[in-house]
Amino acid sequence: MEEQNKNVTDEQLSDDQLKDVAGGNKLQEQRLEHLDNQSKSVKDVQAERLDQLDQRSK
């Protein structure tokens, strides 16, 4: 039982430590925004290539 309580406490400390990281949430938001922008850029490039292929085939 003590070991189980210790594990729970360790997990809670880990969560608390993550919450206490300065700018942790902002950093995560920036990373997600960057990934979102990258995927949008890839979609834009793919759309441009498809448009070019459509123009060639006409």
C-alpha distance matrix in Angstrom:
0.0 3.8 5.4 5.1 6.3 8.6 10.0 10.8 12.4 14.3 15.6 16.7 18.4 20.2 21.5 22.6 24.3 26.1 27.3 28.6 30.7 34.3 36.0 33.2 34.0 37.7 37.4 35.6 38.3 41.0 39.7 39.5 43.0 44.3 43.0 44.5 47.8 47.8 47.4 50.2 52.3 51.8 52.8 55.8 56.9 56.5 58.5 61.2 61.5 61.8 64.5 66.3 66.2 67.4 70.3 71.2 71.3 73.6
3.8 0.0 3.8 5.4 5.1 6.1 8.7 9.9 10.5 12.2 14.3 15.3 16.3 18.3 20.1 20.8 22.2 24.4 25.6 26.5 28.6 32.2 34.2 31.6 32.7 36.3 36.0 34.5 37.4 39.9 38.7 38.9 42.3 43.4 42.4 44.1 47.2 47.3 47.1 49.9 51.9 51.6 52.7 55.7 56.7 56.5 58.6 61.1 61.5 62.0 64.6 66.4 66.4 67.8 70.5 71.4 71.7 74.1
5.4 3.8 0.0 3.8 5.4 5.0 6.3 8.8 9.8 10.4 12.4 14.3 15.2 16.5 18.6 19.8 20.8 22.7 24.5 25.5 27.2 30.8 32.7 29.9 31.1 34.7 34.0 32.5 35.5 37.8 36.3 36.6 40.1 41.1 39.9 41.8 44.9 44.6 44.5 47.4 49.3 48.8 50.1 53.1 53.9 53.7 55.9 58.4 58.6 59.2 61.9 63.5 63.5 65.0 67.8 68.5 68.8 71.3
5.1 5.4 3.8 0.0 3.8 5.4 5.2 6.4 8.7 9.9 10.8 12.5 14.3 15.5 16.9 18.5 20.0 21.4 22.9 24.4 26.3 29.9 31.5 28.5 29.3 33.0 32.6 30.7 33.5 36.1 34.6 34.6 38.1 39.3 38.0 39.6 42.8 42.8 42.4 45.2 47.3 46.8 47.9 50.9 51.9 51.6 53.6 56.3 56.5 56.9 59.6 61.4 61.4 62.7 65.5 66.4 66.6 68.9
6.3 5.1 5.4 3.8 0.0 3.8 5.4 5.1 6.2 8.6 9.9 10.6 12.2 14.2 15.4 16.3 18.1 20.0 21.1 22.3 24.5 28.0 29.8 27.1 28.0 31.7 31.5 30.0 32.7 35.3 34.2 34.3 37.6 39.0 38.0 39.6 42.7 42.9 42.8 45.4 47.6 47.4 48.4 51.2 52.5 52.3 54.2 56.8 57.3 57.8 60.3 62.2 62.3 63.6 66.3 67.4 67.7 69.9
8.6 6.1 5.0 5.4 3.8 0.0 3.8 5.5 5.1 6.1 8.6 9.8 10.4 12.3 14.3 15.1 16.2 18.4 19.9 20.7 22.6 26.2 28.2 25.6 26.9 30.5 30.0 28.7 31.7 34.0 32.8 33.3 36.6 37.7 36.9 38.7 41.7 41.7 41.9 44.6 46.5 46.3 47.6 50.4 51.4 51.5 53.6 56.0 56.4 57.1 59.6 61.3 61.5 63.0 65.6 66.6 67.0 69.3
10.0 8.7 6.3 5.2 5.4 3.8 0.0 3.8 5.4 5.0 6.2 8.6 9.8 10.6 12.5 14.2 15.2 16.7 18.5 19.9 21.4 25.1 26.8 23.8 24.9 28.5 27.9 26.2 29.2 31.6 30.2 30.4 33.9 34.9 33.8 35.7 38.7 38.6 38.6 41.4 43.4 43.0 44.3 47.2 48.1 48.0 50.2 52.6 53.0 53.6 56.2 57.9 58.0 59.5 62.1 63.0 63.4 65.8
10.8 9.9 8.8 6.4 5.1 5.5 3.8 0.0 3.8 5.4 5.1 6.2 8.6 9.9 10.7 12.2 14.1 15.5 16.6 18.3 20.3 23.9 25.3 22.5 23.2 26.9 26.7 24.9 27.6 30.3 29.2 29.2 32.5 33.9 32.9 34.4 37.6 37.9 37.7 40.3 42.5 42.3 43.4 46.2 47.4 47.4 49.2 51.8 52.4 52.9 55.3 57.2 57.4 58.7 61.3 62.5 62.8 65.0
12.4 10.5 9.8 8.7 6.2 5.1 5.4 3.8 0.0 3.8 5.4 5.0 6.1 8.6 9.9 10.3 12.0 14.2 15.2 16.2 18.4 21.9 23.8 21.3 22.4 26.0 25.9 24.7 27.4 29.9 29.1 29.5 32.7 34.0 33.4 35.1 38.0 38.4 38.6 41.1 43.1 43.2 44.4 47.0 48.3 48.5 50.4 52.8 53.5 54.2 56.5 58.3 58.8 60.1 62.6 63.8 64.3 66.5
14.3 12.2 10.4 9.9 8.6 6.1 5.0 5.4 3.8 0.0 3.8 5.5 5.1 6.2 8.8 9.8 10.4 12.4 14.3 15.2 16.7 20.4 22.3 19.6 21.1 24.6 24.0 22.8 25.9 28.1 27.0 27.6 30.9 31.9 31.3 33.2 36.0 36.2 36.5 39.2 41.0 41.0 42.4 45.1 46.1 46.4 48.4 50.7 51.2 52.1 54.5 56.2 56.6 58.1 60.5 61.6 62.2 64.5
15.6 14.3 12.4 10.8 9.9 8.6 6.2 5.1 5.4 3.8 0.0 3.8 5.4 5.0 6.4 8.6 9.8 10.7 12.5 14.3 15.8 19.4 20.8 17.7 18.7 22.3 21.8 20.2 23.1 25.6 24.4 24.7 28.0 29.2 28.4 30.1 33.1 33.3 33.4 36.1 38.0 38.0 39.3 41.9 43.1 43.3 45.2 47.6 48.2 48.9 51.3 53.1 53.5 54.9 57.4 58.5 59.0 61.2
16.7 15.3 14.3 12.5 10.6 9.8 8.6 6.2 5.0 5.5 3.8 0.0 3.8 5.3 5.1 6.1 8.5 9.8 10.6 12.2 14.5 17.9 19.4 16.7 17.5 21.2 21.3 19.9 22.5 25.2 24.5 24.7 27.8 29.4 28.9 30.4 33.3 33.9 34.1 36.5 38.6 38.9 40.0 42.5 43.9 44.2 46.0 48.3 49.2 49.9 52.1 54.0 54.6 55.8 58.2 59.5 60.2 62.2
18.4 16.3 15.2 14.3 12.2 10.4 9.8 8.6 6.1 5.1 5.4 3.8 0.0 3.8 5.4 5.0 5.9 8.5 9.7 10.3 12.4 15.9 17.9 15.6 17.1 20.5 20.3 19.6 22.4 24.7 24.1 24.9 27.9 29.1 29.0 30.8 33.4 33.9 34.5 36.9 38.7 39.2 40.6 42.9 44.2 44.8 46.6 48.7 49.6 50.6 52.7 54.4 55.2 56.6 58.8 60.1 60.9 63.0
20.2 18.3 16.5 15.5 14.2 12.3 10.6 9.9 8.6 6.2 5.0 5.3 3.8 0.0 3.8 5.4 5.1 6.2 8.7 9.9 10.9 14.7 16.3 13.4 15.0 18.4 17.8 16.8 19.9 22.0 21.0 21.9 25.0 26.0 25.7 27.7 30.3 30.6 31.2 33.8 35.4 35.7 37.3 39.7 40.8 41.3 43.3 45.4 46.2 47.2 49.4 51.0 51.7 53.2 55.5 56.6 57.5 59.6
21.5 20.1 18.6 16.9 15.4 14.3 12.5 10.7 9.9 8.8 6.4 5.1 5.4 3.8 0.0 3.8 5.4 5.1 6.3 8.7 10.2 13.7 14.7 11.8 12.6 16.3 16.2 14.9 17.5 20.1 19.5 19.9 22.9 24.4 24.1 25.7 28.4 29.1 29.5 31.8 33.8 34.3 35.5 37.8 39.3 39.8 41.5 43.7 44.7 45.6 47.7 49.5 50.2 51.5 53.8 55.1 55.9 57.9
22.6 20.8 19.8 18.5 16.3 15.1 14.2 12.2 10.3 9.8 8.6 6.1 5.0 5.4 3.8 0.0 3.8 5.4 5.0 6.2 8.8 12.0 13.7 11.6 12.8 16.2 16.6 16.0 18.4 20.9 20.8 21.5 24.2 25.7 26.0 27.5 30.0 30.9 31.7 33.7 35.6 36.4 37.7 39.8 41.3 42.1 43.7 45.7 46.9 47.9 49.8 51.6 52.6 53.9 56.0 57.4 58.4 60.2
24.3 22.2 20.8 20.0 18.1 16.2 15.2 14.1 12.0 10.4 9.8 8.5 5.9 5.1 5.4 3.8 0.0 3.8 5.4 5.1 6.5 10.0 12.2 10.1 12.3 15.3 15.0 15.0 17.9 19.7 19.5 20.8 23.5 24.5 25.0 26.9 29.1 29.8 30.9 33.0 34.6 35.4 37.0 39.0 40.2 41.2 43.0 44.8 46.0 47.2 49.1 50.7 51.7 53.2 55.2 56.5 57.7 59.6
26.1 24.4 22.7 21.4 20.0 18.4 16.7 15.5 14.2 12.4 10.7 9.8 8.5 6.2 5.1 5.4 3.8 0.0 3.8 5.4 5.4 9.0 10.1 7.2 9.1 12.3 11.9 11.4 14.4 16.3 15.9 17.1 19.8 20.9 21.3 23.1 25.4 26.1 27.1 29.3 30.9 31.7 33.3 35.3 36.6 37.5 39.3 41.1 42.3 43.5 45.4 47.0 48.0 49.5 51.5 52.8 53.9 55.9
27.3 25.6 24.5 22.9 21.1 19.9 18.5 16.6 15.2 14.3 12.5 10.6 9.7 8.7 6.3 5.0 5.4 3.8 0.0 3.8 5.6 8.2 9.0 7.0 7.9 11.2 11.9 11.6 13.8 16.1 16.6 17.4 19.7 21.4 22.0 23.4 25.6 26.8 27.8 29.6 31.4 32.5 33.8 35.6 37.3 38.3 39.7 41.6 43.1 44.2 45.8 47.6 48.8 50.1 52.0 53.6 54.7 56.4
28.6 26.5 25.5 24.4 22.3 20.7 19.9 18.3 16.2 15.2 14.3 12.2 10.3 9.9 8.7 6.2 5.1 5.4 3.8 0.0 3.8 6.1 8.4 7.6 9.6 12.1 12.7 13.5 15.7 17.4 18.1 19.6 21.5 22.9 24.0 25.6 27.4 28.6 30.0 31.7 33.2 34.6 36.1 37.6 39.2 40.5 42.0 43.6 45.1 46.4 48.0 49.6 51.0 52.3 54.1 55.6 57.0 58.7
30.7 28.6 27.2 26.3 24.5 22.6 21.4 20.3 18.4 16.7 15.8 14.5 12.4 10.9 10.2 8.8 6.5 5.4 5.6 3.8 0.0 3.8 6.1 5.1 8.3 10.2 9.9 11.2 13.8 14.8 15.4 17.3 19.3 20.1 21.4 23.3 24.9 25.9 27.6 29.3 30.5 31.9 33.7 35.1 36.4 37.9 39.6 41.0 42.4 44.0 45.5 47.0 48.4 49.9 51.5 53.0 54.4 56.2
34.3 32.2 30.8 29.9 28.0 26.2 25.1 23.9 21.9 20.4 19.4 17.9 15.9 14.7 13.7 12.0 10.0 9.0 8.2 6.1 3.8 0.0 3.8 5.5 8.3 8.8 9.1 11.4 13.3 13.8 15.2 17.4 18.6 19.5 21.4 23.1 24.2 25.5 27.5 28.9 29.9 31.7 33.4 34.5 35.9 37.7 39.2 40.4 42.0 43.7 45.0 46.4 48.1 49.5 50.9 52.5 54.1 55.8
36.0 34.2 32.7 31.5 29.8 28.2 26.8 25.3 23.8 22.3 20.8 19.4 17.9 16.3 14.7 13.7 12.2 10.1 9.0 8.4 6.1 3.8 0.0 3.8 5.6 5.1 5.9 8.5 9.7 10.3 12.1 14.1 15.0 16.1 18.2 19.6 20.7 22.2 24.2 25.4 26.5 28.4 30.0 31.0 32.6 34.4 35.7 36.9 38.7 40.3 41.5 43.0 44.8 46.1 47.5 49.1 50.8 52.3
33.2 31.6 29.9 28.5 27.1 25.6 23.8 22.5 21.3 19.6 17.7 16.7 15.6 13.4 11.8 11.6 10.1 7.2 7.0 7.6 5.1 5.5 3.8 0.0 3.8 5.5 5.1 6.2 8.6 9.9 10.6 12.4 14.2 15.3 16.6 18.3 19.9 21.1 22.7 24.3 25.7 27.1 28.8 30.2 31.6 33.1 34.6 36.1 37.6 39.1 40.6 42.1 43.6 45.0 46.6 48.2 49.6 51.3
34.0 32.7 31.1 29.3 28.0 26.9 24.9 23.2 22.4 21.1 18.7 17.5 17.1 15.0 12.6 12.8 12.3 9.1 7.9 9.6 8.3 8.3 5.6 3.8 0.0 3.8 5.4 5.1 6.1 8.6 9.9 10.5 12.2 14.1 15.3 16.3 18.2 19.9 21.1 22.4 24.2 25.8 26.9 28.4 30.2 31.5 32.7 34.4 36.2 37.4 38.7 40.5 42.0 43.1 44.8 46.6 47.9 49.4
37.7 36.3 34.7 33.0 31.7 30.5 28.5 26.9 26.0 24.6 22.3 21.2 20.5 18.4 16.3 16.2 15.3 12.3 11.2 12.1 10.2 8.8 5.1 5.5 3.8 0.0 3.8 5.4 5.0 6.1 8.6 9.8 10.3 12.1 14.2 15.0 16.2 18.2 19.9 20.8 22.2 24.2 25.5 26.5 28.4 30.1 31.2 32.5 34.5 35.9 37.0 38.7 40.4 41.6 43.0 44.8 46.4 47.7
37.4 36.0 34.0 32.6 31.5 30.0 27.9 26.7 25.9 24.0 21.8 21.3 20.3 17.8 16.2 16.6 15.0 11.9 11.9 12.7 9.9 9.1 5.9 5.1 5.4 3.8 0.0 3.8 5.4 5.0 6.2 8.6 9.8 10.5 12.4 14.1 15.2 16.4 18.4 19.8 20.9 22.6 24.4 25.5 26.9 28.6 30.1 31.4 33.0 34.6 36.0 37.4 39.0 40.5 41.9 43.5 45.1 46.7
35.6 34.5 32.5 30.7 30.0 28.7 26.2 24.9 24.7 22.8 20.2 19.9 19.6 16.8 14.9 16.0 15.0 11.4 11.6 13.5 11.2 11.4 8.5 6.2 5.1 5.4 3.8 0.0 3.8 5.4 5.1 6.2 8.5 9.8 10.6 12.2 14.1 15.3 16.6 18.3 19.8 21.1 22.6 24.2 25.7 27.0 28.5 30.2 31.7 33.0 34.5 36.2 37.6 38.9 40.6 42.2 43.5 45.2
38.3 37.4 35.5 33.5 32.7 31.7 29.2 27.6 27.4 25.9 23.1 22.5 22.4 19.9 17.5 18.4 17.9 14.4 13.8 15.7 13.8 13.3 9.7 8.6 6.1 5.0 5.4 3.8 0.0 3.8 5.4 5.1 6.0 8.5 9.9 10.4 12.1 14.1 15.3 16.3 18.2 19.9 21.0 22.3 24.2 25.6 26.7 28.4 30.2 31.4 32.6 34.5 36.1 37.1 38.7 40.6 41.9 43.3
41.0 39.9 37.8 36.1 35.3 34.0 31.6 30.3 29.9 28.1 25.6 25.2 24.7 22.0 20.1 20.9 19.7 16.3 16.1 17.4 14.8 13.8 10.3 9.9 8.6 6.1 5.0 5.4 3.8 0.0 3.8 5.5 5.0 6.0 8.6 9.7 10.4 12.2 14.2 15.1 16.3 18.3 19.9 20.7 22.4 24.2 25.4 26.7 28.5 30.1 31.2 32.7 34.5 35.8 37.2 38.9 40.5 42.0
39.7 38.7 36.3 34.6 34.2 32.8 30.2 29.2 29.1 27.0 24.4 24.5 24.1 21.0 19.5 20.8 19.5 15.9 16.6 18.1 15.4 15.2 12.1 10.6 9.9 8.6 6.2 5.1 5.4 3.8 0.0 3.8 5.4 5.0 6.2 8.5 9.8 10.5 12.4 14.2 15.2 16.6 18.4 19.8 21.1 22.6 24.3 25.6 27.0 28.7 30.2 31.6 33.0 34.6 36.2 37.6 39.1 40.9
39.5 38.9 36.6 34.6 34.3 33.3 30.4 29.2 29.5 27.6 24.7 24.7 24.9 21.9 19.9 21.5 20.8 17.1 17.4 19.6 17.3 17.4 14.1 12.4 10.5 9.8 8.6 6.2 5.1 5.5 3.8 0.0 3.8 5.4 5.1 6.1 8.6 9.8 10.6 12.2 14.1 15.3 16.5 18.3 19.9 21.1 22.4 24.3 25.8 26.9 28.5 30.3 31.6 32.8 34.6 36.2 37.4 39.1
43.0 42.3 40.1 38.1 37.6 36.6 33.9 32.5 32.7 30.9 28.0 27.8 27.9 25.0 22.9 24.2 23.5 19.8 19.7 21.5 19.3 18.6 15.0 14.2 12.2 10.3 9.8 8.5 6.0 5.0 5.4 3.8 0.0 3.8 5.5 5.0 6.1 8.6 9.9 10.4 12.2 14.2 15.2 16.3 18.3 19.9 20.8 22.4 24.3 25.6 26.7 28.5 30.2 31.3 32.8 34.6 36.1 37.4
44.3 43.4 41.1 39.3 39.0 37.7 34.9 33.9 34.0 31.9 29.2 29.4 29.1 26.0 24.4 25.7 24.5 20.9 21.4 22.9 20.1 19.5 16.1 15.3 14.1 12.1 10.5 9.8 8.5 6.0 5.0 5.4 3.8 0.0 3.8 5.4 5.1 6.2 8.7 9.8 10.5 12.4 14.3 15.2 16.5 18.4 19.8 20.9 22.6 24.3 25.6 26.9 28.6 30.1 31.5 33.1 34.7 36.3
43.0 42.4 39.9 38.0 38.0 36.9 33.8 32.9 33.4 31.3 28.4 28.9 29.0 25.7 24.1 26.0 25.0 21.3 22.0 24.0 21.4 21.4 18.2 16.6 15.3 14.2 12.4 10.6 9.9 8.6 6.2 5.1 5.5 3.8 0.0 3.8 5.4 5.0 6.2 8.6 9.7 10.6 12.4 14.2 15.3 16.5 18.3 19.9 21.1 22.6 24.3 25.8 27.0 28.5 30.3 31.7 33.0 34.9
44.5 44.1 41.8 39.6 39.6 38.7 35.7 34.4 35.1 33.2 30.1 30.4 30.8 27.7 25.7 27.5 26.9 23.1 23.4 25.6 23.3 23.1 19.6 18.3 16.3 15.0 14.1 12.2 10.4 9.7 8.5 6.1 5.0 5.4 3.8 0.0 3.8 5.4 5.2 6.2 8.6 9.9 10.6 12.3 14.3 15.4 16.4 18.4 20.0 21.1 22.5 24.4 25.8 26.8 28.6 30.4 31.6 33.1
47.8 47.2 44.9 42.8 42.7 41.7 38.7 37.6 38.0 36.0 33.1 33.3 33.4 30.3 28.4 30.0 29.1 25.4 25.6 27.4 24.9 24.2 20.7 19.9 18.2 16.2 15.2 14.1 12.1 10.4 9.8 8.6 6.1 5.1 5.4 3.8 0.0 3.8 5.5 5.0 6.1 8.6 9.8 10.4 12.3 14.2 15.1 16.3 18.3 19.8 20.8 22.5 24.3 25.5 26.8 28.6 30.2 31.6
47.8 47.3 44.6 42.8 42.9 41.7 38.6 37.9 38.4 36.2 33.3 33.9 33.9 30.6 29.1 30.9 29.8 26.1 26.8 28.6 25.9 25.5 22.2 21.1 19.9 18.2 16.4 15.3 14.1 12.2 10.5 9.8 8.6 6.2 5.0 5.4 3.8 0.0 3.8 5.4 5.0 6.2 8.7 9.8 10.6 12.3 14.2 15.3 16.6 18.4 19.9 21.1 22.6 24.3 25.8 27.1 28.7 30.5
47.4 47.1 44.5 42.4 42.8 41.9 38.6 37.7 38.6 36.5 33.4 34.1 34.5 31.2 29.5 31.7 30.9 27.1 27.8 30.0 27.6 27.5 24.2 22.7 21.1 19.9 18.4 16.6 15.3 14.2 12.4 10.6 9.9 8.7 6.2 5.2 5.5 3.8 0.0 3.8 5.4 5.0 6.2 8.6 9.9 10.5 12.2 14.2 15.3 16.5 18.3 20.0 21.0 22.4 24.4 25.8 26.9 28.8
50.2 49.9 47.4 45.2 45.4 44.6 41.4 40.3 41.1 39.2 36.1 36.5 36.9 33.8 31.8 33.7 33.0 29.3 29.6 31.7 29.3 28.9 25.4 24.3 22.4 20.8 19.8 18.3 16.3 15.1 14.2 12.2 10.4 9.8 8.6 6.2 5.0 5.4 3.8 0.0 3.8 5.4 5.0 6.1 8.6 9.8 10.4 12.2 14.2 15.2 16.3 18.3 19.9 20.8 22.5 24.4 25.6 27.0
52.3 51.9 49.3 47.3 47.6 46.5 43.4 42.5 43.1 41.0 38.0 38.6 38.7 35.4 33.8 35.6 34.6 30.9 31.4 33.2 30.5 29.9 26.5 25.7 24.2 22.2 20.9 19.8 18.2 16.3 15.2 14.1 12.2 10.5 9.7 8.6 6.1 5.0 5.4 3.8 0.0 3.8 5.4 5.0 6.2 8.5 9.7 10.5 12.3 14.2 15.2 16.5 18.4 19.8 21.1 22.7 24.4 25.9
51.8 51.6 48.8 46.8 47.4 46.3 43.0 42.3 43.2 41.0 38.0 38.9 39.2 35.7 34.3 36.4 35.4 31.7 32.5 34.6 31.9 31.7 28.4 27.1 25.8 24.2 22.6 21.1 19.9 18.3 16.6 15.3 14.2 12.4 10.6 9.9 8.6 6.2 5.0 5.4 3.8 0.0 3.8 5.4 5.1 6.1 8.5 9.8 10.6 12.3 14.2 15.3 16.5 18.3 20.0 21.1 22.6 24.6
52.8 52.7 50.1 47.9 48.4 47.6 44.3 43.4 44.4 42.4 39.3 40.0 40.6 37.3 35.5 37.7 37.0 33.3 33.8 36.1 33.7 33.4 30.0 28.8 26.9 25.5 24.4 22.6 21.0 19.9 18.4 16.5 15.2 14.3 12.4 10.6 9.8 8.7 6.2 5.0 5.4 3.8 0.0 3.8 5.5 5.0 6.0 8.5 9.8 10.4 12.2 14.2 15.2 16.3 18.3 19.9 21.0 22.6
55.8 55.7 53.1 50.9 51.2 50.4 47.2 46.2 47.0 45.1 41.9 42.5 42.9 39.7 37.8 39.8 39.0 35.3 35.6 37.6 35.1 34.5 31.0 30.2 28.4 26.5 25.5 24.2 22.3 20.7 19.8 18.3 16.3 15.2 14.2 12.3 10.4 9.8 8.6 6.1 5.0 5.4 3.8 0.0 3.8 5.4 5.1 6.1 8.6 9.9 10.5 12.3 14.2 15.2 16.5 18.4 20.0 21.3
56.9 56.7 53.9 51.9 52.5 51.4 48.1 47.4 48.3 46.1 43.1 43.9 44.2 40.8 39.3 41.3 40.2 36.6 37.3 39.2 36.4 35.9 32.6 31.6 30.2 28.4 26.9 25.7 24.2 22.4 21.1 19.9 18.3 16.5 15.3 14.3 12.3 10.6 9.9 8.6 6.2 5.1 5.5 3.8 0.0 3.8 5.4 5.1 6.2 8.6 9.8 10.5 12.3 14.2 15.3 16.6 18.4 20.2
56.5 56.5 53.7 51.6 52.3 51.5 48.0 47.4 48.5 46.4 43.3 44.2 44.8 41.3 39.8 42.1 41.2 37.5 38.3 40.5 37.9 37.7 34.4 33.1 31.5 30.1 28.6 27.0 25.6 24.2 22.6 21.1 19.9 18.4 16.5 15.4 14.2 12.3 10.5 9.8 8.5 6.1 5.0 5.4 3.8 0.0 3.8 5.4 5.1 6.2 8.6 9.9 10.5 12.2 14.3 15.4 16.5 18.6
58.5 58.6 55.9 53.6 54.2 53.6 50.2 49.2 50.4 48.4 45.2 46.0 46.6 43.3 41.5 43.7 43.0 39.3 39.7 42.0 39.6 39.2 35.7 34.6 32.7 31.2 30.1 28.5 26.7 25.4 24.3 22.4 20.8 19.8 18.3 16.4 15.1 14.2 12.2 10.4 9.7 8.5 6.0 5.1 5.4 3.8 0.0 3.8 5.5 5.1 6.2 8.6 9.8 10.4 12.3 14.3 15.3 16.7
61.2 61.1 58.4 56.3 56.8 56.0 52.6 51.8 52.8 50.7 47.6 48.3 48.7 45.4 43.7 45.7 44.8 41.1 41.6 43.6 41.0 40.4 36.9 36.1 34.4 32.5 31.4 30.2 28.4 26.7 25.6 24.3 22.4 20.9 19.9 18.4 16.3 15.3 14.2 12.2 10.5 9.8 8.5 6.1 5.1 5.4 3.8 0.0 3.8 5.4 5.0 6.2 8.6 9.8 10.6 12.4 14.3 15.6
61.5 61.5 58.6 56.5 57.3 56.4 53.0 52.4 53.5 51.2 48.2 49.2 49.6 46.2 44.7 46.9 46.0 42.3 43.1 45.1 42.4 42.0 38.7 37.6 36.2 34.5 33.0 31.7 30.2 28.5 27.0 25.8 24.3 22.6 21.1 20.0 18.3 16.6 15.3 14.2 12.3 10.6 9.8 8.6 6.2 5.1 5.5 3.8 0.0 3.8 5.4 5.0 6.2 8.6 9.9 10.6 12.4 14.5
61.8 62.0 59.2 56.9 57.8 57.1 53.6 52.9 54.2 52.1 48.9 49.9 50.6 47.2 45.6 47.9 47.2 43.5 44.2 46.4 44.0 43.7 40.3 39.1 37.4 35.9 34.6 33.0 31.4 30.1 28.7 26.9 25.6 24.3 22.6 21.1 19.8 18.4 16.5 15.2 14.2 12.3 10.4 9.9 8.6 6.2 5.1 5.4 3.8 0.0 3.8 5.4 5.0 6.1 8.6 9.8 10.5 12.5
64.5 64.6 61.9 59.6 60.3 59.6 56.2 55.3 56.5 54.5 51.3 52.1 52.7 49.4 47.7 49.8 49.1 45.4 45.8 48.0 45.5 45.0 41.5 40.6 38.7 37.0 36.0 34.5 32.6 31.2 30.2 28.5 26.7 25.6 24.3 22.5 20.8 19.9 18.3 16.3 15.2 14.2 12.2 10.5 9.8 8.6 6.2 5.0 5.4 3.8 0.0 3.8 5.4 5.0 6.2 8.7 9.9 10.8
66.3 66.4 63.5 61.4 62.2 61.3 57.9 57.2 58.3 56.2 53.1 54.0 54.4 51.0 49.5 51.6 50.7 47.0 47.6 49.6 47.0 46.4 43.0 42.1 40.5 38.7 37.4 36.2 34.5 32.7 31.6 30.3 28.5 26.9 25.8 24.4 22.5 21.1 20.0 18.3 16.5 15.3 14.2 12.3 10.5 9.9 8.6 6.2 5.0 5.4 3.8 0.0 3.8 5.4 5.1 6.3 8.7 10.2
66.2 66.4 63.5 61.4 62.3 61.5 58.0 57.4 58.8 56.6 53.5 54.6 55.2 51.7 50.2 52.6 51.7 48.0 48.8 51.0 48.4 48.1 44.8 43.6 42.0 40.4 39.0 37.6 36.1 34.5 33.0 31.6 30.2 28.6 27.0 25.8 24.3 22.6 21.0 19.9 18.4 16.5 15.2 14.2 12.3 10.5 9.8 8.6 6.2 5.0 5.4 3.8 0.0 3.8 5.4 5.1 6.2 8.8
67.4 67.8 65.0 62.7 63.6 63.0 59.5 58.7 60.1 58.1 54.9 55.8 56.6 53.2 51.5 53.9 53.2 49.5 50.1 52.3 49.9 49.5 46.1 45.0 43.1 41.6 40.5 38.9 37.1 35.8 34.6 32.8 31.3 30.1 28.5 26.8 25.5 24.3 22.4 20.8 19.8 18.3 16.3 15.2 14.2 12.2 10.4 9.8 8.6 6.1 5.0 5.4 3.8 0.0 3.8 5.4 5.2 6.4
70.3 70.5 67.8 65.5 66.3 65.6 62.1 61.3 62.6 60.5 57.4 58.2 58.8 55.5 53.8 56.0 55.2 51.5 52.0 54.1 51.5 50.9 47.5 46.6 44.8 43.0 41.9 40.6 38.7 37.2 36.2 34.6 32.8 31.5 30.3 28.6 26.8 25.8 24.4 22.5 21.1 20.0 18.3 16.5 15.3 14.3 12.3 10.6 9.9 8.6 6.2 5.1 5.4 3.8 0.0 3.8 5.5 5.4
71.2 71.4 68.5 66.4 67.4 66.6 63.0 62.5 63.8 61.6 58.5 59.5 60.1 56.6 55.1 57.4 56.5 52.8 53.6 55.6 53.0 52.5 49.1 48.2 46.6 44.8 43.5 42.2 40.6 38.9 37.6 36.2 34.6 33.1 31.7 30.4 28.6 27.1 25.8 24.4 22.7 21.1 19.9 18.4 16.6 15.4 14.3 12.4 10.6 9.8 8.7 6.3 5.1 5.4 3.8 0.0 3.8 5.6
71.3 71.7 68.8 66.6 67.7 67.0 63.4 62.8 64.3 62.2 59.0 60.2 60.9 57.5 55.9 58.4 57.7 53.9 54.7 57.0 54.4 54.1 50.8 49.6 47.9 46.4 45.1 43.5 41.9 40.5 39.1 37.4 36.1 34.7 33.0 31.6 30.2 28.7 26.9 25.6 24.4 22.6 21.0 20.0 18.4 16.5 15.3 14.3 12.4 10.5 9.9 8.7 6.2 5.2 5.5 3.8 0.0 3.8
73.6 74.1 71.3 68.9 69.9 69.3 65.8 65.0 66.5 64.5 61.2 62.2 63.0 59.6 57.9 60.2 59.6 55.9 56.4 58.7 56.2 55.8 52.3 51.3 49.4 47.7 46.7 45.2 43.3 42.0 40.9 39.1 37.4 36.3 34.9 33.1 31.6 30.5 28.8 27.0 25.9 24.6 22.6 21.3 20.2 18.6 16.7 15.6 14.5 12.5 10.8 10.2 8.8 6.4 5.4 5.6 3.8 0.0
